[in-house]
Amino acid sequence: AAVDKARGQIAKALGCQPDEVYFTSCGSEGDNWALISGARYMRRRGKHIISSAVEHDAVRKSLDFLEKEGYEITRLQPDGTGAIPLEAVRLVSLMMVNNETGAVNDIAAVARMLKAENSIALLHTDAVQGFLKVPFSAKTLGADMITISGHKIHAPKGIGALYIRSGLKLPP
């Protein structure tokens, strides 16, 4: 009952359905799951992943792992504000708010751009720093996968969650 209640609370905060929320041990595990399983899920359609050079270690190390498995990884450089220029993005795993600089990437604009281009790309965002600080919902953000972590909102360490858009069947 406690887990179901917590799942409902997280779903409400994310603006999604409870069955789209999966608990993980931390944000890093959510990032690993989203990137590695997402890449494997899409590999028949291409093995190119675009991210940024200033991502959290959980994303950077997952990308390094995928690179060793033969994926082509493009790491975009931020502009003068510390954010990734929208026109540079084509397939995405970008953090919503950089944990070191505070730069905010416009994930909703990236989602709109991908949709406008009829892209098959999956969109993941590490929203650990922005969750409950930057207003968003899963629907308004438009990302396929969203990673959050409890320790940034005063929950105990060792609690995270991964939102996976309904219909996207990623292997665990």
N, C-alpha and C positions, 0 to 999 in steps of 0.2 A: 504494500500500500504506500509506503514511504517513497519507494522508487517511482511508482506511477505518479504520485503527487509531484515529485521533483521533475519528472519528465514533462508533466503538464505545465509547471511553472516556467521551465526553460522554453517550451514551445510557445507559451504566451509571450515571453520576452522576445523571442525571435520572430513572432508573428507567423508561425507555421503550425502544422499538425503534429501531435505527439508522436505519431509513428514515423516522423521524419527526423527524430532526435535519437542519437545513439551515444550512450555514455562510454567514455574512454578514461584511461588513467590520468590523462593530462592533455594539454593543447598539442604538445609535440606528437603524441600518439595519433591524435586526430589529423594533424598535418601529414604524418607518414602514411596513414591509411588513405587519405584523400589523394595524395600525389601518386603513390606507388600503385594502388588499386585503380585509380582513375587512368593512369598511363596504360596499364595492362588492359583495362576495359576498352580503351580507344586505339590500341596498337594496330589493329587491322586497317584503320583509317589514316594512320600516320604515326610517326615516332618523333615528332618535333614538339618541344615544350618551351614556352617562353615564360620567364619569370624576371625578377630583378636581381641586381648584384647586391642589394642591401636587405635581403630577407633574413628572417630569424634562422638560427642554426638548424632548427627542425626542418625547415624547408630546404635550406642549402644542402644539408647532408642527404636528404631524400633525393634531391636532384643529382648530387654526385653519384649516389647509388644507381640511379636510373641511367646516368651517362655511361657507367661501367657496363650496363646491360645493353648498350647500343643505342640509346635514345640520344637525339641531338638536342642539346640544351642551349638556349639563347638567354643570356643574362643582361637585361636592359640596365642602362645607367640612369640614375635619377637626374632631374633638371636642377636648376639653381635653388628651387624651393625644397628639394629633397624628395619630391614625388616623381612618379614615372609619367612622362608625357603621354597622353592618351593616344596620339597618333603612332606611337611606337609599339603599341600593344596589339597582338593578334591572337595568341593563345595564352591563357593566364593562370598563374598562381601568384597573386600579389597580396601582401599584407595590407589590411585596411589602414592601420595606423602603425608607423614605424616605432618600435619599442625603444630606439636610441635617440632618434631625432624628433619624433612627434609628427613627422610629415604624414599627411592624410592623402591616400590615393582614392580617386573617385571610382569606386568599384561599380556603382550603378551605371555610370557613363560607359565603362568598359563593357558591361553586360548589354547595354543598348547598342553599342557599336557592333558587338559580335552578332547580335540578333539582326541588325540592319544589313550585315554582310552575309546573312544566312550561313554563318559559320557552324561547323559541327563541333567546335572546340568546347571542352568542359571548362567551367570557370570555378576556381577555388579561391577563397580568401581566408587568410589567417586573421580572424577578427578578435583575437585574444585581447589586444590593447584597447579596442574600440567598443567591445560589448558593454552595453548599458551606459556608455559614455558618449558615443556618437549615435544619434538617433538613426535607426534603420530597422527594417523587418526583412525576413527572408524574401518576401514578395517584392518589396520595393528595391532591395539590393539586386535581385536577379541572379545571384550566384547559384551554381549547382551544388556547391559544398561550402560550408562555413564552419570553421574551427573556433571553439571558444574554450576558456579555461576558468575554473572556479577560483583559483587563487587571486585573480585580478579583481574579484568582486567580494572578497572577504570570506570565501569558502575555504575549507581545508585544502592544502596541497594534495595532489593525487586525484583530482576530479576534473574531468574535461568532458566535452561533448562535440560531436560532429553532426551537423545538419547535412542530410543527403536528400536532395530534391526527390519528391515522390516520382516513382517510375524509373529512377536511376538505380539499377541493381548492381552495386559494387560488391565484389567478394570481400569477406572480412580479412 
